Amino acid sequence: MNELTIGTRIADLRTALNLTQLELAERLGVTDRAVSKWETGASYPDITLLPQLADIFNVTTDYLLRGQPTVKREFYVDYANFKFNDTVNKKYLANGWNIADMKLSGDGDGACVCAILFEKEVY
């Protein structure tokens, strides 16, 4: 764990939300001086604050610590019809999911079953 990386990440996430160090500190119940120390690498946030930081920044604690997104995968199977297309578009593609793999299978009578593996990076 590299404190400079964690501090830089906290500073970047804080500024992306247009929060001052004081505003972040008040949300966490710490001083703005503590936030400043985290961001400069002089100290770490207390481990019990990591879930709160993650919630404020809408990221995972793993992202705070490692700086790498987690890949979430979901498998979807259905008959390929108009309802299928609507579900895929609304539930997955419109919400940041990417198609990692797709398989089509016909039953010989004109019906087509589609299996899709979706992936999404979660920060």
C-alpha positions in Angstrom: 0.0 0.0 0.0 1.5 3.3 -1.1 0.3 6.3 1.0 1.1 8.8 -1.8 -1.0 6.9 -4.2 -3.9 6.6 -1.8 -3.6 10.3 -0.9 -3.4 11.4 -4.5 -6.5 9.2 -5.3 -8.4 10.8 -2.4 -7.4 14.3 -3.6 -8.5 13.5 -7.2 -11.8 12.1 -6.1 -12.5 15.0 -3.7 -11.8 17.6 -6.3 -13.9 15.8 -8.9 -16.8 16.2 -6.5 -15.9 19.9 -6.0 -15.5 19.3 -2.2 -13.0 21.2 -0.1 -10.8 19.4 2.4 -13.0 21.0 5.1 -16.2 19.7 3.6 -14.8 16.2 3.3 -13.5 16.4 6.8 -16.9 17.4 8.2 -18.6 14.5 6.4 -16.1 12.1 8.0 -15.9 13.7 11.4 -12.2 14.5 11.2 -10.2 17.7 10.8 -9.3 19.3 7.5 -5.7 19.0 8.6 -6.1 15.2 8.7 -7.5 15.2 5.1 -4.5 17.4 4.1 -2.1 14.9 5.6 -3.7 12.0 3.7 -3.5 13.9 0.4 0.2 14.8 0.9 1.1 11.3 2.0 2.1 12.3 5.5 -0.5 9.8 7.0 -3.2 7.3 6.1 -6.9 7.6 6.8 -8.0 5.3 9.6 -9.1 2.0 8.2 -12.6 2.4 9.7 -13.0 5.5 7.4 -12.4 3.6 4.2 -16.1 2.5 3.7 -17.3 6.0 4.4 -14.8 7.5 1.9 -15.8 4.9 -0.7 -19.5 5.8 -0.2 -18.8 9.5 -0.5 -16.8 9.0 -3.7 -19.0 6.3 -5.1 -16.1 3.9 -5.5 -15.1 0.6 -3.9 -12.7 0.4 -1.0 -10.6 -1.8 -3.2 -10.3 1.1 -5.7 -9.3 3.4 -2.9 -6.5 1.0 -1.8 -5.3 -0.3 -5.2 -6.5 2.2 -7.8 -7.7 -0.5 -10.1 -11.3 -1.1 -11.0 -13.0 -4.5 -10.3 -14.5 -6.2 -13.3 -18.0 -7.4 -12.6 -19.5 -10.1 -14.9 -23.1 -11.1 -15.5 -24.5 -13.8 -17.7 -27.8 -13.3 -19.5 -29.7 -15.9 -21.6 -33.0 -15.5 -23.4 -34.8 -15.9 -26.7 -33.6 -13.3 -29.2 -36.7 -11.3 -29.8 -37.8 -7.7 -29.4 -38.3 -8.0 -25.6 -34.8 -9.5 -25.5 -33.3 -6.4 -27.3 -35.2 -4.0 -25.0 -34.0 -5.8 -21.9 -30.4 -5.9 -23.1 -30.4 -2.2 -24.0 -32.2 -0.9 -20.9 -30.7 -3.2 -18.3 -27.1 -3.6 -19.5 -25.9 -1.4 -22.4 -27.5 1.8 -21.1 -25.9 1.2 -17.7 -22.3 0.9 -18.7 -22.1 -2.8 -19.4 -20.0 -4.1 -22.3 -20.5 -7.3 -24.2 -17.5 -9.6 -23.6 -18.9 -12.6 -25.4 -22.0 -13.7 -27.2 -23.3 -17.1 -28.5 -26.4 -17.7 -30.6 -28.1 -21.0 -31.0 -31.0 -21.9 -33.2 -33.5 -24.7 -32.5 -34.2 -25.6 -36.1 -37.8 -24.1 -36.0 -36.7 -20.5 -36.4 -36.3 -19.7 -32.7 -32.9 -18.3 -31.6 -31.5 -18.4 -28.1 -28.8 -15.9 -27.2 -26.4 -16.1 -24.4 -24.4 -12.9 -23.5 -21.6 -12.4 -21.1 -21.5 -8.7 -20.0 -18.7 -7.0 -18.2 -18.5 -3.8 -16.3 -15.7 -2.0 -14.5 -16.7 -1.0 -11.0 -14.6 1.6 -9.3 
